[in-house]
Amino acid sequence: MENKETVVNESHVMKEKSKKVEELRLSGIEPYGRKFDKKHEISEILKFDENSDQEFQTAGRIVAYRRMGKNGFAHIQDLTGKIQFYAKKDELGDEGYETYKKLATGDFVGIKGHLFRTQTGELTIKVDAIEILSKNIRPLPDKHSGLQDIEMRYRQRYVDLVMNPEVLDTMKKRFEIIRYFREYLEKKGFIEVETPMLHPTLGGASAKPFATHHNALDMDMYLRIAPELYLKRLLVGGFEKIFEINRNFRNEGTSVRHNPEFTMMELYQAYADFNDMMDITEDLVSELTYHLHGTYSIPYGEHTVNMAKPWRRISMKQIVKDTTGFDFDAMNSDEEAISFAKKLGIELEKDKKYTKFGILNLLFEEKVESTIIDPTFVTDYPKEISPLAKNSAGETEWVDRFEIFITGREYGNAYSELNDPKDQKERFEEQVKAKEAGDDEASEMDLDYIRALEYGMPPAGGLGIGIDRLVMLLTNSASIRDVILFPTLKKEAHFE
């Protein structure tokens, strides 16, 4: 965090810079300019060489500046790259060079000129004209030490992006990933839709919500924890292949994996099931990996992950048995399963009632999940932890569901969607009982959704993929805060 000496020094520099802003105004130069015709991106200019006779006109932030008598050099940076420019009094004239002399690192400028190559071989723009577009009054961090304080980097992302090119590259990759999702799904015939962020009823996932109040309607509402129930209403209405890239909000703690506000992609396909969702997932994510990296083998932390198709598919029962020795089918009672878990050192909540299905899931979360490195579909989940999924054929306690695990983390969730209104209502009723018993993540009864199902919803497959975690994986980022432009943070004390 900033120390007192840093704050005092910064305050002094800001006062001096502010004086120069007023001096510019007094001399008739506007320090905060208007429109500038940026004809060329810097990356475009860098494709040319010094033999080009073309005049280039570009704009960006000065990231390095030096002056030597009647000439000087500076580096200007935009979103696409960085290039040096050269200012010479004989070329710019007295007025133009006076403008150059008033520049500093951090300023935005517009320049016009021709290319040449310096004695050191650096491609450079010799400027014919220069225009101040925005004066910097708060000093950027020292270029050698940069912006290194992690919390300050997340709070002042606008500075982080300027000082750390790798951060800008990560964010650009994030939006390339989202664009790829859209293009892939649209080619598959999916339509992008929008559903509400304000929900009158809590549902679509098991999570603690953010609650709010609509004054005009005088009703309590929730920020969306998932768009699922609204998207499936659209299947009732006749849409067949839809997706939404959406913001969700869950009132939970923060960590390297969790941010209270996060991005998901959810899709639904009528007349499909969870097997189709597996096919879409492995093709989409595998080919996205190749698109970004030119290979299916990528680093993540200490691991090298093979994202090539096909991905492993294994039931929860089998992978838990293979890893821990817990044979679900051999368990004759809940008590026997509980005893097995205790022998493995699993801590159980005293007041919570555990079934052998719950123990199976707990063993998976505590003992298995972290061991999965390469992409794996874990399938066939207990019904009691899957209130929106369709029963597996001929089963009463198991559902058609999978989750995607890579590098010890869950990246997505999918079902064969439950479309029986009677069954769905009974499961909602179980959720209501759980909520009344103190489970603040349980869903509420959504009678309108039941009514929608009563009109008839076709069998369907549904899939949700966490965009933030996937970006972490594909950019080898250790924390979710590294891939979100403005992560949720506690308010700074001196701003309160």
C-alpha positions in Angstrom: 0.0 0.0 0.0 1.0 3.6 -0.4 3.2 5.0 2.4 3.2 8.6 3.6 6.3 9.6 1.8 4.9 8.3 -1.5 1.7 10.3 -1.0 3.6 13.5 -0.1 5.8 13.2 -3.2 2.9 12.5 -5.4 1.0 15.5 -4.0 4.0 17.7 -4.8 4.3 16.4 -8.3 0.6 16.8 -8.9 0.7 20.5 -7.8 3.6 21.1 -10.2 1.7 19.3 -13.1 -1.5 21.3 -12.3 0.5 24.5 -12.6 1.7 23.5 -16.1 -1.9 22.8 -17.1 -2.8 26.4 -16.2 0.3 27.7 -18.0 -0.9 26.0 -21.1 -4.3 27.6 -20.9 -2.7 31.0 -20.4 -0.5 30.5 -23.5 -3.6 29.6 -25.5 -3.2 25.9 -25.7 -6.1 23.7 -24.5 -4.6 20.9 -22.3 -7.7 18.7 -22.7 -8.4 18.5 -26.4 -11.3 17.6 -28.6 -11.7 15.2 -31.5 -8.5 14.0 -33.2 -8.6 12.1 -36.5 -6.6 9.0 -35.6 -6.0 7.5 -39.1 -3.6 4.8 -38.1 -3.2 2.3 -35.3 0.4 1.9 -34.1 0.5 -1.8 -35.1 -0.4 -0.8 -38.6 2.4 1.8 -38.8 4.9 -0.8 -37.5 4.2 -2.9 -40.6 5.9 -0.3 -42.8 9.6 0.6 -43.1 11.6 3.8 -43.3 11.4 3.8 -47.1 7.7 4.5 -47.0 6.8 8.0 -48.1 3.3 7.8 -46.5 2.3 10.3 -43.9 1.0 8.7 -40.7 -1.4 10.2 -38.2 -1.9 8.5 -34.9 -2.6 9.1 -31.2 -1.9 7.5 -27.8 -0.3 7.9 -24.4 3.3 9.0 -23.9 5.1 6.3 -21.9 8.6 7.7 -22.2 9.9 11.2 -22.9 13.2 13.0 -23.2 14.3 16.4 -24.6 17.8 17.5 -25.6 17.9 21.2 -26.5 16.2 21.7 -29.9 15.1 18.1 -30.4 13.7 15.2 -28.4 12.3 11.7 -28.4 9.3 10.1 -26.9 7.4 6.8 -27.1 3.7 6.7 -27.7 1.5 3.7 -26.9 -2.0 2.7 -28.0 -4.0 -0.5 -27.6 -2.1 -2.2 -30.4 1.5 -1.3 -29.8 4.2 1.3 -29.1 6.4 3.4 -31.4 9.0 6.1 -30.9 8.5 9.6 -32.3 11.1 12.4 -32.9 10.5 16.1 -32.5 12.9 18.6 -34.0 12.5 22.3 -33.6 13.5 23.0 -37.2 10.7 20.7 -38.5 8.0 21.7 -36.0 8.7 25.4 -35.8 8.8 27.5 -32.7 5.1 27.0 -31.7 5.1 23.3 -32.4 8.3 22.7 -30.5 7.0 24.8 -27.6 4.1 22.3 -27.5 6.5 19.4 -27.4 8.4 21.0 -24.6 5.3 21.1 -22.5 4.6 17.3 -22.8 5.4 14.7 -20.2 5.1 11.0 -19.6 1.4 10.1 -19.2 0.0 12.7 -21.6 -2.2 11.8 -24.5 -1.1 13.3 -27.8 -1.9 13.2 -31.5 1.0 13.2 -33.9 1.5 13.4 -37.7 4.7 12.6 -39.6 6.8 10.3 -41.7 8.9 7.2 -40.8 12.7 7.0 -40.6 15.1 4.8 -38.7 17.5 6.1 -36.1 21.2 5.3 -35.8 20.3 2.6 -33.3 17.9 1.0 -35.9 14.6 1.9 -34.2 11.7 2.7 -36.5 10.6 6.2 -35.6 8.0 8.8 -36.6 9.6 12.2 -37.4 6.7 14.5 -36.4 5.4 17.4 -38.6 2.7 18.3 -36.2 1.8 17.5 -32.6 -1.4 18.1 -30.6 -2.0 17.8 -26.8 -5.1 15.8 -26.2 -5.0 15.2 -22.5 -2.5 16.3 -19.8 -1.6 13.9 -17.1 -1.5 15.4 -13.6 -1.2 12.2 -11.5 2.2 10.6 -12.0 2.4 7.1 -13.3 4.5 4.6 -11.2 8.2 4.5 -11.9 8.8 2.7 -15.1 11.5 0.4 -13.6 9.6 -0.7 -10.5 6.2 -0.4 -12.2 2.9 -1.0 -10.4 3.7 -4.1 -8.3 1.4 -3.8 -5.2 -1.2 -6.5 -6.0 -4.1 -4.9 -4.2 -3.3 -1.5 -5.8 -3.1 -3.2 -9.2 -6.7 -4.6 -8.9 -8.0 -1.3 -7.5 -6.3 0.9 -10.1 -6.8 -1.4 -13.1 -6.6 1.7 -15.3 -2.9 2.2 -14.2 -2.2 -1.6 -14.2 -3.2 -1.7 -17.9 -0.8 1.1 -18.7 2.2 -0.2 -16.8 1.9 -4.0 -17.3 1.5 -5.0 -21.0 0.9 -8.7 -20.0 -2.3 -7.6 -18.1 -3.6 -5.8 -21.2 -2.8 -9.0 -23.2 -4.7 -11.1 -20.8 -7.8 -8.9 -21.0 -7.6 -8.9 -24.8 -7.5 -12.7 -24.7 -10.6 -12.7 -22.4 -12.7 -10.8 -25.0 -11.3 -12.9 -27.8 -12.5 -16.0 -25.9 -16.0 -14.5 -25.5 -16.1 -13.6 -29.2 -15.1 -17.1 -30.1 -18.0 -18.5 -28.0 -20.4 -16.3 -29.8 -19.1 -17.2 -33.3 -18.9 -20.9 -32.5 -22.5 -21.1 -31.2 -24.0 -18.9 -33.9 -22.4 -21.2 -36.5 -24.1 -24.1 -34.7 -27.5 -22.4 -35.1 -27.8 -21.0 -31.6 -29.5 -17.6 -31.0 -28.1 -15.2 -28.4 -30.9 -14.0 -26.1 -31.2 -11.8 -23.0 -33.0 -12.5 -19.8 -33.7 -10.5 -16.6 -31.0 -9.7 -14.0 -33.7 -8.8 -11.4 -35.6 -11.9 -10.3 -38.7 -12.0 -8.1 -38.0 -15.6 -7.1 -34.7 -17.2 -6.1 -33.8 -20.1 -8.4 -31.6 -21.6 -11.1 -28.8 -22.6 -8.8 -27.9 -23.2 -5.2 -26.3 -20.0 -4.0 -26.8 -17.2 -1.5 -28.2 -14.2 -3.3 -27.9 -10.4 -3.2 -31.3 -9.1 -2.2 -32.7 -5.7 -3.3 -36.1 -3.9 -3.3 -38.0 -2.4 -6.2 -39.5 0.8 -4.9 -42.1 1.5 -7.6 -43.5 -2.1 -7.4 -42.9 -2.3 -3.7 -41.4 -5.8 -4.0 -38.3 -7.6 -2.8 -36.1 -9.0 -5.6 -32.8 -10.8 -6.1 -29.9 -10.1 -8.4 -29.6 -13.0 -10.8 -27.8 -16.1 -9.5 -28.4 -17.9 -12.8 -30.5 -17.3 -15.9 -31.6 -21.0 -16.2 -35.3 -20.8 -15.4 -35.9 -17.9 -17.8 -33.9 -19.5 -20.6 -36.0 -22.7 -20.3 -39.2 -20.6 -20.4 -38.0 -19.6 -23.9 -37.9 -23.3 -24.8 -41.5 -23.5 -23.8 -42.2 -20.5 -26.0 -40.7 -22.2 -29.1 -37.0 -21.3 -29.2 -34.9 -24.4 -29.8 -31.2 -23.4 -29.6 -30.4 -20.4 -27.4 -27.5 -19.1 -25.4 -26.8 -16.2 -23.1 -23.4 -14.8 -22.0 -24.5 -13.3 -18.7 -23.5 -11.7 -15.5 -24.5 -13.5 -12.3 -24.3 -12.4 -8.7 -23.7 -14.6 -5.6 -23.4 -13.2 -2.2 -20.5 -15.3 -1.2 -16.8 -14.9 -0.1 -14.0 -13.9 -2.4 -11.0 -16.1 -3.2 -8.6 -16.9 -6.1 -11.5 -18.8 -7.6 -14.6 -16.7 -6.7 -15.8 -13.2 -7.4 -19.3 -12.2 -6.2 -20.0 -10.9 -9.7 -19.0 -13.3 -12.5 -19.7 -14.2 -16.1 -21.3 -17.4 -17.4 -22.3 -18.8 -20.7 -25.5 -20.8 -20.6 -27.0 -22.6 -23.6 -30.1 -24.8 -24.1 -30.9 -27.1 -27.0 -34.3 -28.6 -27.5 -34.6 -32.3 -28.3 -31.0 -32.9 -27.0 -29.6 -34.4 -23.7 -26.5 -34.2 -21.6 -24.5 -36.4 -24.0 -25.0 -33.7 -26.7 -23.8 -31.1 -24.2 -20.6 -33.1 -23.6 -20.0 -33.2 -27.3 -20.5 -29.4 -27.7 -18.3 -28.7 -24.6 -15.3 -30.7 -25.6 -15.4 -29.5 -29.2 -15.9 -25.8 -28.3 -13.2 -25.6 -25.5 -10.7 -27.9 -27.2 -10.9 -25.9 -30.5 -10.8 -22.6 -28.6 -7.6 -23.7 -27.0 -6.0 -24.4 -30.3 -7.4 -21.1 -31.7 -5.6 -19.2 -28.9 -2.4 -21.2 -28.6 -1.9 -23.1 -31.8 -1.6 -26.3 -29.7 -3.9 -28.5 -27.5 -1.2 -28.8 -24.8 -1.0 -25.7 -22.5 0.7 -24.8 -19.2 -1.3 -24.1 -16.1 0.7 -23.5 -13.0 2.9 -26.5 -12.4 0.9 -28.7 -14.8 0.8 -29.2 -18.6 -2.8 -29.8 -19.6 -3.8 -31.8 -22.7 -7.0 -30.2 -24.0 -7.2 -32.4 -27.1 -10.4 -34.4 -27.8 -11.7 -36.8 -26.7 -12.0 -36.0 -23.0 -12.4 -38.6 -20.3 -16.0 -39.5 -19.2 -16.5 -41.2 -15.9 -19.3 -41.5 -13.4 -19.1 -39.9 -10.0 -19.4 -43.4 -8.3 -16.6 -44.8 -10.3 -14.1 -42.0 -9.9 -14.7 -41.8 -6.2 -14.2 -45.6 -5.9 -11.0 -45.4 -8.0 -9.6 -42.6 -5.8 -10.8 -43.4 -2.3 -12.0 -47.0 -2.3 -15.5 -45.9 -1.4 -17.8 -48.4 -3.1 -21.2 -46.7 -3.2 -23.0 -49.8 -4.4 -21.7 -51.8 -1.4 -22.9 -49.2 1.2 -26.0 -50.7 2.9 -26.9 -47.6 4.8 -26.3 -43.9 5.3 -24.5 -44.7 8.6 -22.1 -47.0 6.8 -21.2 -44.3 4.4 -20.8 -41.7 7.2 -18.5 -44.1 9.0 -16.3 -44.5 5.9 -16.1 -40.7 5.4 -15.0 -40.3 9.0 -12.3 -42.9 8.6 -10.9 -40.8 5.7 -10.8 -37.7 8.0 -13.8 -35.9 6.4 -15.2 -33.3 8.8 -19.0 -33.5 9.0 -21.3 -30.8 10.3 -22.9 -31.8 13.6 -26.4 -30.6 12.9 -26.6 -31.7 9.3 -28.3 -34.9 8.2 -26.1 -36.9 5.7 -27.3 -39.5 3.3 -25.0 -41.9 1.4 -25.6 -39.8 -1.7 -24.4 -36.7 0.1 -21.4 -38.5 1.4 -20.6 -39.6 -2.1 -20.6 -36.0 -3.3 -18.6 -34.8 -0.2 -15.9 -37.4 -0.8 -15.7 -36.3 -4.4 -15.3 -32.7 -3.4 -12.8 -33.3 -0.6 -10.7 -36.2 -2.0 -11.2 -36.4 -5.8 -11.8 -33.1 -7.4 -8.2 -31.7 -6.8 -6.6 -34.8 -8.4 -8.2 -34.2 -11.8 -5.8 -32.4 -14.1 -6.7 -33.2 -17.8 -10.3 -32.4 -18.9 -12.8 -34.8 -17.4 -16.6 -35.1 -17.5 -17.8 -36.5 -14.2 -21.3 -37.9 -14.9 -24.3 -39.4 -13.2 -25.0 -37.3 -10.1 -27.3 -37.9 -7.1 -30.8 -36.5 -7.6 -30.7 -34.9 -4.1 -28.1 -32.4 -5.2 -29.5 -31.8 -8.7 -33.0 -30.3 -8.4 -33.3 -29.2 -12.0 -31.9 -32.3 -13.8 -33.8 -35.1 -15.4 -33.7 -38.6 -13.9 -31.5 -41.1 -15.6 -33.4 -43.7 -17.6 -34.9 -46.2 -15.2 -33.5 -44.5 -12.2 -35.2 -42.7 -9.3 -32.1 -41.4 -7.3 -29.7 -40.5 -10.2 -29.9 -37.8 -12.8 -28.4 -37.1 -16.3 -25.8 -34.5 -15.2 -22.1 -33.9 -15.6 -19.6 -31.3 -14.4 -16.4 -30.5 -16.2 -13.2 -30.6 -14.2 -9.7 -29.4 -15.2 -6.7 -28.6 -13.0 -8.7 -29.6 -9.9 -11.5 -27.1 -10.6 -15.0 -27.2 -11.9 -15.5 -25.3 -15.2 -19.0 -26.2 -16.2 -22.2 -27.9 -15.4 -24.8 -29.6 -17.6 -28.1 -31.6 -17.5 -30.7 -33.4 -19.4 -33.3 -30.9 -18.4 -36.2 -31.8 -16.2 -39.4 -31.1 -18.1 -42.0 -32.9 -15.9 -44.0 -30.2 -14.0 -45.1 -32.5 -11.3 -41.6 -33.8 -10.6 -40.2 -30.3 -10.7 -42.8 -29.0 -8.2 -41.9 -31.8 -5.8 -38.2 -30.9 -6.1 -39.0 -27.3 -5.5 -40.9 -28.3 -2.4 -37.9 -30.2 -1.1 -35.8 -27.0 -1.7 -38.3 -25.0 0.3 -38.1 -27.4 3.2 -34.3 -27.1 3.1 -34.6 -23.3 3.1 -36.9 -23.4 6.1 -34.4 -25.6 7.9 -31.8 -23.0 7.5 -30.2 -23.6 4.1 -29.7 -20.0 2.7 -28.6 -21.4 -0.6 -31.7 -23.4 -1.3 -34.1 -22.3 -4.1 -37.6 -21.0 -3.6 -40.9 -22.2 -5.2 -41.2 -20.7 -8.6 -44.9 -21.2 -9.5 -44.7 -19.3 -12.8 -41.9 -21.7 -13.9 -44.1 -24.7 -13.0 -47.0 -23.1 -15.0 -44.6 -22.7 -18.0 -43.7 -26.4 -17.8 -47.4 -27.3 -17.7 -47.7 -25.8 -21.1 -45.1 -28.3 -22.2 -41.3 -28.0 -22.6 -39.5 -30.3 -25.1 -36.7 -32.5 -23.8 -33.5 -30.5 -23.8 -29.9 -30.4 -22.8 -28.5 -27.4 -20.9 -25.0 -26.3 -20.3 -23.3 -23.6 -18.2 -19.6 -22.7 -18.5 -17.8 -20.3 -16.2 -16.1 -17.8 -18.4 -13.8 -16.3 -15.8 -12.3 -19.6 -14.7 -11.9 -20.7 -18.4 -10.0 -17.4 -19.1 -7.8 -18.2 -16.0 -7.0 -21.6 -17.5 -6.3 -20.4 -21.1 -4.1 -17.5 -19.9 -2.3 -19.3 -17.2 -3.6 -16.9 -14.5 -3.4 -17.8 -10.9 -6.3 -15.7 -9.6 -9.8 -14.8 -10.9 -8.9 -11.2 -10.1 -6.2 -11.4 -12.8 -8.9 -11.9 -15.5 -11.6 -9.5 -14.4 -11.1 -5.9 -15.3 -12.6 -4.6 -12.1 -12.8 -7.3 -9.4 -14.9 -6.8 -6.3 -12.9 -5.3 -3.5 -13.5 -3.7 -0.1 -13.8 0.0 -0.4 -10.7 2.0 0.3 -10.7 3.4 3.8 -9.6 6.9 2.8 -12.6 7.1 0.4 -15.2 6.3 3.0 
